[in-house]
Amino acid sequence: MIDNKPTTEQENKPARNQPVHRIRVSGVQASIWENRGETGPWYNVTLSRSYKDANDEWKSADSFSVNDLLLVAKVADEAHSWIIQKQQERN
């Protein structure tokens, strides 16, 4: 009989390929990703925009209209503040 139950090690691992934090303002989102190295963690940010297509289905894009740019600036600023806070907590 094969036991497919995850081991304790697998249970304690965080979900892979998931951001450590998300910031959303209206349809614009910043996803913060943690990377680990010998000197400790560092962070990258991806920006996206959610919208509904002609079939009323939710989609995501990484391009922004002029009307989105202030929202992009806002989520980028909040992402920056979140990362700086995490770095200060570590130090």
PyMOL commands that set and color helices and strands:
alter all, ss='L'
color gray80, all
select helices_A, chain A and resi 8-12+66-90
alter helices_A, ss='H'
color red, helices_A
select strands_A, chain A and resi 21-25+28-37+40-52+58-61
alter strands_A, ss='S'
color yellow, strands_A
deselect
rebuild
show_as cartoon
